[in-house]
Amino acid sequence: MTLTKESFHRAPPPASEVAKADMDSTREKEEAPGQSVLRTGAVVPRKRAVGRLVMHSMAMFGREFCYAVEAAFVTPVLLSVGLPKNLYSLVWLISPILGFVLQPVVGSASDHCTCSWGRRRPYILGLGIIMLLGMALYLNGDVMISALVFIICLTVHLCSIPEVPLRCKNEEAKFLLEATEPHTYSSIEEEIKNGYLKSTCTEIKAAAKPGKCAVASQDQRQMTLKSLLKTLLNMPSHYRCLCVSHLFGWMAFLSNMLFFTDFMGQVVYQGNPYAPHNSTLYLTYKTGVEMGCWGLCINAISSSVYSYVQKVLLPYIGLKGLYFIGYLLFGLGTGLIGLFPNVYSTLALCSLFGVMSSTLYTVPFHLIAEYHREEESLKLQDGEQAGEHGRGKGIDCAALTCMVQLAQIILGVGLGLLVSVAGSAVTVISASTVALVGCCFVAFCVRYVE
């Protein structure tokens, strides 16, 4: 493509403006996350240092301390104080119901948050404090050492990679689109070199006053739960299929994890949580619960290791292969545990739980990012602004995360009845069955971006 006459004869910028742009660009490198600009106008984030990525993931690291306490001890503690078997799984209903209702609201609100601190971090901090208070009130003194670990990890996360405020991000995307119109297509690199792009982005950042939140538009303020649910129902079919597969995965995973320590105590060790607390049966049950905690520890270690292995496997088997393997190995592992409830084989197969855990936390959200990247590329090709008239990633991730709460609600309603009829072994058998069904769904129904 050739330059037009006007762009070819355009006068060079004054030397004072170039010097000012260089100073602004140097300051911007220190204040804002680095980005590279393609000739199509797309903004590609640069690679982050490993230390920064570790800091950024500290919120999940701290959250897992709280989740480990919940998964390992809530069911055994409630059973030991006399919870009837027919209420075995109903104790898990209140939390997922609240999460299922509030998750889309929080996701949508974070998509439209214009706080200079970032779109997500105000909500991460607020919800982290709420979770901390809830854990402290439920388990009191013993958990105060943990939900503390969570405060430290959350603080480290909040000080990691800075977020670009929404207002600044939209203005930068608009400028990049204008800068790549046909009559200036071949001169975009020259503009970047001369400092035009950097100085403009710096001016955009200066327009947003730091430390204050911009006032949301009238349409954003009037967003209701009704319109939000309508948005979820109008999602493209491949988004809905991904949500269904995520639902299968979490139903299988939670069916096993939330009741695994009780399964170890009652089925593997043949203990009884309803026996007198000084009896041999009750002490045997407690020993099984402790061994179940070691199994959950093995799960956590294998999940961490497999998360690194995923990066090596991805170029060879792709996201579809990673998704399929995670469900398949978990289904086979839990099935063997249910059929052969031996202490040592059970602990060995706990390593497969980590494969499923790592898969659920990474692959579906990677697919969401791929879907959005594909949509934004198509919009740029059609001449639209990136992100214009579309859903934000926050609402789609919220819809995906809602499947966790929905899975817990389904298990809370139905699993207690199955346990009261067939015993605790049904938890791992049902987990295996649902995982294998989900394995087929992942293979044939989920769409993968080429």
C-alpha positions in Angstrom: 0.0 0.0 0.0 1.4 3.5 -0.9 1.2 6.8 0.9 -1.1 9.6 -0.1 0.2 12.9 -1.2 -0.7 14.6 2.0 1.0 12.1 4.3 4.1 12.1 2.1 4.7 15.9 2.2 3.7 16.3 5.9 6.1 18.5 7.8 8.3 17.0 10.5 7.4 17.8 14.2 9.2 20.6 16.0 12.3 19.6 17.9 10.8 20.9 21.2 7.8 18.6 20.8 10.0 15.6 20.0 12.1 16.3 23.1 9.0 16.6 25.3 7.6 13.3 23.8 10.9 11.5 24.7 10.7 12.7 28.3 7.0 11.7 28.5 7.7 8.3 27.0 10.5 7.7 29.6 8.2 8.6 32.4 5.4 6.4 31.0 7.8 3.4 30.9 8.1 3.7 34.7 4.4 4.3 35.4 2.4 2.1 33.0 2.7 -1.5 31.9 4.7 -1.9 28.7 2.9 -2.6 25.5 4.0 -3.2 21.9 1.9 -2.0 19.0 1.3 -4.0 15.8 0.6 -2.4 12.4 -3.0 -3.6 12.7 -3.6 -1.4 15.7 -3.7 -4.3 18.2 -2.0 -3.8 21.5 0.2 -6.8 22.6 1.3 -6.8 26.3 5.0 -7.5 26.8 6.1 -10.5 28.7 6.2 -10.0 32.5 9.1 -11.0 34.8 8.6 -14.2 36.6 8.8 -12.4 40.0 5.9 -10.1 39.0 3.8 -13.0 37.8 4.4 -14.8 41.1 3.4 -11.7 43.0 0.3 -11.4 40.8 -0.8 -15.0 41.6 -0.4 -14.5 45.4 -4.2 -13.8 45.7 -5.0 -17.3 44.6 -2.2 -18.7 46.8 -3.7 -17.1 49.9 -7.2 -18.0 48.9 -6.2 -21.7 48.7 -5.2 -21.6 52.4 -8.8 -20.7 53.2 -10.2 -23.3 50.7 -8.0 -26.0 52.1 -9.3 -25.5 55.6 -12.9 -25.5 54.3 -12.6 -28.6 52.2 -10.7 -30.6 54.8 -12.6 -29.9 58.0 -16.1 -28.5 57.5 -17.8 -31.8 56.7 -16.0 -33.9 59.4 -16.6 -31.2 62.0 -20.3 -31.0 61.3 -20.7 -34.7 61.2 -18.9 -35.1 64.5 -21.3 -32.8 66.2 -24.3 -34.9 65.0 -25.3 -33.6 61.6 -27.8 -36.1 60.1 -26.9 -37.9 57.0 -29.8 -36.6 55.0 -28.4 -33.1 55.5 -24.9 -34.3 54.5 -24.5 -32.0 51.6 -27.0 -29.2 52.3 -24.5 -27.3 54.4 -22.8 -26.3 51.1 -25.8 -24.6 49.7 -25.8 -21.1 51.2 -22.4 -20.1 49.9 -22.8 -21.1 46.3 -26.3 -19.6 46.1 -24.9 -16.2 47.1 -22.0 -16.7 44.7 -24.2 -17.7 41.8 -26.4 -14.6 42.3 -23.6 -12.1 43.0 -20.8 -13.4 40.6 -22.3 -11.9 37.4 -23.1 -8.6 39.1 -19.5 -8.3 40.4 -18.1 -9.3 37.0 -20.2 -6.8 35.1 -19.5 -4.0 37.6 -15.7 -4.6 37.4 -15.9 -4.4 33.6 -17.2 -0.8 33.9 -15.2 0.3 36.9 -13.2 3.4 36.1 -11.1 3.6 39.3 -7.6 4.8 38.6 -6.4 1.8 40.8 -7.7 -0.6 38.1 -11.0 -2.3 37.3 -10.5 -5.6 39.3 -8.4 -4.7 42.3 -11.1 -2.8 44.3 -13.3 -5.8 44.1 -10.4 -8.2 44.9 -9.7 -6.3 48.0 -13.3 -5.9 49.1 -14.2 -9.6 48.5 -10.9 -10.7 50.1 -11.8 -8.9 53.3 -15.3 -10.4 53.4 -13.9 -13.9 52.9 -11.4 -13.3 55.7 -14.1 -12.2 58.1 -16.3 -15.2 57.2 -13.6 -17.7 57.8 -12.6 -16.1 61.1 -16.2 -16.1 62.3 -16.7 -19.8 61.4 -13.6 -21.5 62.6 -12.4 -18.8 65.2 -9.0 -19.1 66.6 -7.4 -22.0 64.6 -8.0 -20.3 61.3 -6.7 -16.9 62.3 -3.2 -18.1 61.5 -4.3 -19.0 57.9 -7.3 -16.4 56.5 -3.4 -13.9 58.3 -1.4 -15.7 55.6 -4.2 -14.6 53.2 -3.8 -11.0 54.2 0.0 -11.1 53.5 -0.5 -12.9 50.1 -3.3 -10.5 49.1 -1.1 -7.5 49.9 1.7 -8.8 47.8 -0.7 -9.4 44.9 -2.1 -5.9 45.1 1.4 -4.5 44.8 2.3 -6.6 41.7 1.5 -5.7 38.1 -0.3 -2.3 37.7 -3.6 -2.1 35.8 -4.4 0.4 33.2 -7.6 2.3 34.1 -10.6 1.7 31.8 -10.9 5.3 30.6 -7.2 5.4 29.6 -7.4 2.0 27.9 -10.4 2.9 25.8 -8.8 6.2 24.7 -5.6 4.4 23.7 -7.5 1.8 21.7 -9.4 4.6 19.9 -6.2 6.4 19.0 -4.5 3.3 17.8 -7.4 2.6 15.5 -7.3 6.1 14.1 -3.5 5.9 13.6 -3.8 2.9 11.4 -6.2 4.3 8.8 -5.2 3.6 5.2 -3.7 7.0 4.5 -1.2 6.7 7.4 -0.8 2.9 7.3 2.8 3.0 6.2 3.8 5.8 8.5 2.7 4.4 11.9 6.3 3.1 12.7 7.7 6.5 11.9 5.1 8.2 14.3 6.1 5.8 17.1 9.7 6.6 16.5 9.2 10.3 16.5 7.2 10.2 19.7 3.7 11.1 18.5 2.1 8.0 19.8 3.9 8.0 23.1 3.1 11.7 23.8 -0.6 11.2 23.0 -0.9 8.2 25.3 0.8 10.2 28.0 -1.7 13.1 27.5 -4.6 10.7 27.8 -3.2 9.3 31.0 -2.8 12.8 32.4 -6.4 13.6 31.6 -7.6 11.0 34.2 -6.9 12.4 37.6 -5.0 9.8 39.7 -6.6 8.6 42.9 -10.2 9.4 41.9 -12.8 7.4 40.1 -14.5 8.8 37.0 -18.2 9.0 37.1 -19.8 6.1 35.3 -22.1 6.7 32.4 -25.9 6.7 32.9 -26.2 3.4 31.0 -23.6 1.7 33.2 -25.4 2.9 36.4 -28.7 1.6 35.2 -27.5 -1.9 34.5 -29.8 -4.3 36.4 -29.6 -8.0 37.2 -32.4 -8.5 34.6 -30.3 -7.0 31.7 -27.3 -8.9 33.0 -29.1 -12.3 32.8 -30.3 -11.3 29.4 -26.7 -10.8 28.3 -25.8 -14.2 29.7 -28.6 -15.9 27.7 -27.5 -14.1 24.6 -24.0 -15.4 24.7 -22.7 -17.1 21.6 -23.2 -20.9 21.5 -19.5 -21.7 21.9 -19.4 -19.6 25.2 -22.4 -21.6 26.5 -20.8 -24.9 25.6 -17.7 -23.9 27.5 -19.8 -23.1 30.5 -21.5 -26.5 30.4 -18.2 -28.3 30.2 -17.0 -26.2 33.1 -20.1 -27.2 35.0 -19.4 -30.9 34.5 -15.8 -30.5 35.6 -16.6 -28.7 38.8 -19.5 -31.1 39.6 -17.0 -33.9 39.4 -14.2 -32.1 41.2 -16.3 -30.8 44.1 -18.1 -34.1 44.5 -14.8 -35.6 45.3 -12.9 -32.8 47.1 -15.6 -31.5 49.5 -16.2 -35.0 50.9 -12.8 -36.6 50.4 -11.6 -36.5 54.0 -14.9 -38.0 55.2 -14.6 -40.7 52.5 -11.1 -41.5 53.9 -12.5 -41.7 57.4 -15.6 -43.8 56.8 -14.8 -45.9 53.7 -11.0 -46.4 53.6 -10.4 -46.5 57.4 -13.9 -47.8 58.4 -14.4 -45.2 61.1 -17.6 -43.7 62.4 -18.1 -40.0 62.9 -21.3 -40.6 65.0 -19.5 -42.8 67.5 -18.7 -41.5 71.0 -15.7 -39.3 70.9 -13.6 -41.5 73.1 -14.4 -44.7 71.1 -12.0 -46.6 68.8 -14.4 -46.1 65.8 -14.3 -42.3 66.2 -10.6 -42.2 66.7 -10.2 -44.3 63.6 -12.4 -41.9 61.7 -10.2 -39.0 62.8 -7.1 -40.8 61.6 -8.7 -41.3 58.3 -9.6 -37.6 58.1 -5.9 -36.7 58.8 -4.8 -39.1 56.1 -7.3 -37.4 53.8 -5.6 -34.1 54.5 -2.4 -35.6 53.3 -4.2 -36.6 50.1 -5.4 -33.1 49.6 -1.8 -31.9 50.1 -0.6 -34.3 47.4 -3.4 -32.9 45.2 -2.0 -29.4 45.8 1.5 -30.3 45.0 0.6 -32.2 41.8 -1.6 -29.3 40.7 1.4 -26.9 41.1 3.7 -29.2 39.2 1.2 -29.9 36.4 0.6 -26.2 35.9 4.3 -25.9 34.8 4.0 -29.1 32.7 1.0 -27.6 30.8 3.2 -25.0 29.3 5.5 -27.7 27.9 2.5 -29.8 26.6 0.6 -26.9 25.0 2.5 -26.7 21.8 2.2 -30.4 21.2 -1.4 -31.3 22.1 -3.1 -27.8 22.3 -5.8 -26.6 24.6 -8.2 -29.4 23.4 -5.6 -32.1 24.5 -5.0 -30.4 27.8 -8.7 -30.1 28.5 -9.4 -33.8 27.5 -6.5 -35.2 29.5 -7.5 -33.4 32.7 -11.0 -34.8 32.7 -10.0 -38.3 31.6 -7.3 -38.8 34.2 -9.5 -37.5 37.0 -12.4 -39.7 35.9 -10.2 -42.8 35.8 -8.4 -42.0 39.1 -11.6 -41.4 41.1 -13.1 -44.5 39.6 -10.2 -46.6 40.8 -10.3 -45.1 44.2 -14.0 -45.9 44.5 -13.5 -49.5 43.3 -10.3 -50.2 45.4 -10.4 -48.1 48.6 -6.9 -48.8 49.8 -4.9 -46.3 51.7 -1.7 -46.3 49.6 -3.3 -46.6 46.2 -5.7 -43.8 47.2 -2.9 -41.5 48.2 -1.0 -42.3 45.0 -4.1 -41.5 42.8 -4.6 -38.2 44.6 -1.9 -36.8 42.3 -4.5 -37.0 39.5 -6.8 -34.7 41.4 -4.1 -32.0 40.9 -4.3 -32.5 37.1 -8.0 -31.7 37.2 -7.5 -28.8 39.5 -4.9 -27.2 37.3 -7.0 -27.8 34.2 -10.1 -26.2 35.6 -8.2 -23.1 36.8 -6.4 -22.5 33.5 -7.8 -24.0 30.2 -11.4 -22.6 30.3 -10.1 -19.1 31.0 -7.5 -19.4 28.3 -10.3 -20.3 25.9 -12.3 -17.2 27.0 -9.2 -15.1 26.2 -8.8 -16.7 22.8 -12.5 -16.1 22.0 -12.2 -12.4 22.9 -8.9 -12.0 21.0 -10.6 -13.5 17.9 -13.6 -11.2 18.2 -11.4 -8.1 18.7 -9.4 -9.0 15.6 -12.5 -9.3 13.5 -13.8 -5.9 14.8 -10.5 -4.3 13.9 -10.7 -5.7 10.4 -14.2 -4.3 10.0 -13.0 -0.9 11.2 -14.7 -1.0 14.6 -13.0 0.0 17.9 -11.7 -2.9 19.9 -14.2 -3.7 22.7 -17.0 -1.6 21.1 -20.5 -2.9 21.5 -19.3 -6.2 23.1 -19.1 -7.9 26.4 -16.2 -7.4 28.6 -14.0 -10.3 29.7 -15.2 -9.8 33.3 -18.8 -10.7 32.6 -17.7 -13.8 30.6 -15.3 -14.9 33.3 -18.1 -14.3 35.8 -20.5 -16.5 33.8 -17.8 -19.2 33.7 -17.1 -18.9 37.4 -20.9 -19.1 38.2 -20.7 -22.8 37.1 -18.6 -23.4 40.3 -21.5 -22.2 42.4 -24.1 -24.0 40.3 -22.2 -27.2 40.6 -22.1 -26.8 44.3 -25.8 -26.1 44.5 -26.6 -29.2 42.4 -24.4 -31.4 44.6 -25.8 -29.8 47.8 -29.4 -30.7 46.8 -28.8 -34.2 45.4 -25.7 -35.8 46.8 -26.9 -35.9 50.4 -29.8 -38.2 49.4 -27.4 -40.5 47.5 -25.0 -40.7 50.5 -27.8 -41.6 52.9 -28.8 -44.4 50.6 -25.5 -45.8 49.2 -22.9 -44.5 51.7 -19.9 -42.2 51.4 -18.4 -44.3 48.5 -20.9 -42.8 46.2 -19.1 -39.4 46.3 -16.1 -40.7 44.3 -18.1 -42.9 42.0 -20.3 -40.0 41.1 -17.2 -37.8 40.6 -15.8 -40.4 38.2 -19.0 -40.7 36.2 -19.5 -37.0 35.8 -15.9 -36.5 34.8 -16.1 -39.1 32.1 -19.3 -37.5 30.7 -17.6 -34.2 30.8 -14.6 -35.7 29.0 -16.9 -36.6 26.0 -18.4 -33.1 26.1 -15.0 -31.5 26.0 -14.0 -33.6 23.0 -17.0 -33.0 20.9 -18.9 -29.9 21.9 -16.3 -27.2 23.0 -15.0 -25.0 20.3 -11.2 -24.4 20.1 -9.7 -21.4 18.3 -7.2 -22.4 15.6 
